[in-house]
Amino acid sequence: MPNSMALDIKSFETIIPSRFLSFTIPNPALPTHLLRVAVLDNPIQLNESPQVAALFVPQNREPDWIFSTESGHLQLLFSSPGISRLILIGSNPTVGSDSSPLTYHKRDNAQYVKSLENSVKPLFFALSPKVSVQDGIFDVPILDYEDNLICSVVLERCVGVLCCEMLVEDIEIESDSELREFRRRLRFKRMPNLVQTEIRIVPQKVFELDRVKIGGEVKFRPDTKVLVHSYLIPMVASLSLIGSCIEDRFRKGLKPKALCLGVGGGALLSFLRTELGFEVFGVEMDEEVLRVARQYFGLEDCEIHVSVGDAIEYVEKLAGRDRVLVSGEDNGDFYLNHANGFDTKFDVIMVDLDSCDARNGVIAPPLEFFKKHILSAARSVLSDFGIFVMNVIPPTRLFYDTLIHEFQEIFHEPYEIDVGNGENFVLIAKVSPVTSPPETEDSDPGKILGFHKENLSPGGKSQDFSEEPRLVEASEEGFAAQCFSNWVLLVADFTISAFVKCMIAPPVEDMWQAS
């Protein structure tokens, strides 16, 4: 990290795409302390006059990867459209602390920012492109960083072979009710602003609410009975497209089968298995991620079949193995060691994969899924009534349109669910044409039985810890009956609404960056 004396201030007179510099200066409010200043230029050359913005790092969060790394800085910049240069200013993190802090408690940042804002205005002037200063009139907007985090504690930092550095943290977030909400998160350093997995956690024992504190003596356990990631809820809701087929499987005493490409902490897999009674298979590229999922997020090997490998290669091998089984051959390779003796087709494939390249922002799925032979391979391992479900975070409208086009080439009538968070969409497609439900007074053209946005309340109701959690044991038949009951309740909760044909109701145009 260069110091302020080594910097040539003239170097900031022009925007240089992707340039990242950080340095320290004395803190005007506390002369014995240092401020860390980080400057990042947008990797995309904007046609408009360069716009500079600044953000004061919230107190005590300076070591957090969101604010202390180039990848986190880049994600902050991408979340502020039209900004050519983003300046971050905060207290210099403790030497050797290049990771998220062990504990964090939210503080009122207003007075801190106010005390610094006037003092660093000359610095903003010096760090701005020459063309941004005209006739001596100059202003740098101050951005606010807001999230619902109240406090956090890091449980573990570790390094995976492919996912590199990651951390597990317990947090408390703001709640709309009087009850408190506790979560557990998995984050990767390469994209620290993107929460890879988030689940609800509850105290292992009964405690009075005022005694429950993140990082205190209370031990928490995962609650896999509820989904809190907003896009996972509509992914599960997509199963109502084939509700009658799944119900038929349950009535025959058979378990529906799901293949999940991308495991992370395993929240989706655990929910499908424990709450809906699916037989679940998952593919994760990094063994360390699976170790974290088992230790911290409640993923159970005895209930869920997980393989380590590349998800795309897995699907291709699965499709090839299916052809081998049809021809009567068997080489005993890959997951399909289990294939002999039962149907290898899946009722649903769910894709929750993102790009590993933070330089282009958060993108899901990886570009490899655009290839027709990959989608064809996925289609070939689905049952006749199967569906393909994908979480999509599109960087441009062109990206999204291209993906929809590829879907239409391989599958019947792709549908979408707008998650409503300004970021995620869920794409769904069937192997066979969708049979429209009977029309009702609430039916709209181009819409079929689906998920209503009002049901998108991530995490559902907050937990009341005043009662001891109850564990119910049941026979295999009892478990199947309970899963069928859960399934009926799940489908009943979804009203006529948000499964919209992609070709009829595409996303709103102004939500997208220019391609």
C-alpha positions, 0 to 999 in steps of 0.5 A: 500500500503506497503512502501519500507522499509517494503518490503523484496527484496528477495521476488522478486527472484522468480516468483509467479503467480498472485502476485501483489505488489505496493509501493512508493519510492522517485522520483530521479528527484524530491526528494520531490515527490514519485514514485509508483512502481507496480509489477505483475507476470504473472498468467500463468507459462511460460516454458521459462526463466523469462522475465522482462519488465518495463513500465513508466506510461505516465505523468498525466495518473497515476490515470487512471484505466489502470495504477493504478489498478491490473486489468489494470496492468493485461491487460497490461501484457497480451498484452505483450506476453512472459513477466513473470513480468511487472513493472509499474513506475509512479508518485504517484497519488494524495491521494484519487484519485483512479479513472481516472483523471477529465481531461487529456492532452497528453504530450511528455513523452520522456524527462520524461522517459529519466530522470528516466530510468538511475536512476531506473536501480538498482531498475529493477535489484533488482526487477528481478528474480534471474535466470534472472541475469547471469554473471552480464549481465542484461537488462530490456526492456522498453515498450512503451504505445501508443494510439491515445488519445489527451485529455479526460474529465471524465463526470461521475463515477458511480457504477452498481449492477453487472458491478461495477465501470464505467466511461463515458468520452469525448475524442479527438483522433488523426485523419488521416485528418485535421478535428478533431475527438471527441468520448465518451466512456464507460469503466468498472474498472474491465477491464479498457483497454477494451472500452465497448462502443465508439461513435462519438460526435459532438458539439451541436452548430456550432463552429470554430474548434479552439474553440472546446475543450474537457472539455471546454464550448462546449457541445457535442451530440451523433452522432448515425448515424455512428459506430466507434467500428471496430467490430460493422461495420462487425457485421452490414455487416453480414446482407448482407447475408440475404439482399434479405430477408430484402429488401422483408420485407421493400417492404411489409412495415414490419420492420426486427427484431433484438435482441441484447444481450448486450447493453452497451451504445447502439451504435449498437442498435441505429444504427440498429433502426435509420439508418436501420429501424429495430425493435430492442430489447436489453438485458442488465444485469445492470440497471445502464448501461442502465441509462448511455446509455440513458443519455450519448449515445443517447439510446431512450426507445421510439424507442428501447425495452430494458429488464434488465436481464441475456442475456442467461436466456433471450434467454432460456425464449424466446425460452420457451415462443415461445413454449408456444405460439405455444401451445396456452398458455400464462403466461404473463411472461418476454419481451413476454408480447409484443408477442401476436399479432405479430411474435415473431421470429427475423431476426437477433440475435447479441451477444456482451458480454464479460467475467466478469473475468479479470484474464483470459484476455479479452474473448468474448463471455462468456463460457456459450455460448459454451453450445449446448442448449443455441445455440439451444434456440437462433436458435429456436427464429430466423426466417427461414432465420435468422442469428446469429452474435457474436463478438468473442475475443478468448484467444486461438486457442482451444477456437475458434475451440471449438466455431466454432464446437458448431456453426456447430452442431447447425447452417448451415455453420458458417462464419467469418470476421477477423476484422483486429485488431489482436483481434476481429472476427465476427462469423455468422451462418444461420438457413438455408443454404446460397445461394451463389451469382452468380460468378463474376470475383472477386469471390473466392472459399469459399467466399460469398457476404460480407464485404471488409477490406478496408471498415473497417475505424472506424468512417468513415470520420471526422466531419466538424462542419462548417455547422449547423446539419440538422434534417429531419422530415418524415412520417412513410412511409417516414422513412421506405423508407429512411431506405430501401434506407440506407439499399440498400446503405449499402449493395452496399458498401460491395464487394466480400471478407471477409465472409469466411467459417470457415472450409475453411479459419480458422484464421492464426495459429501464431496469437494465444497463445498456448492453 
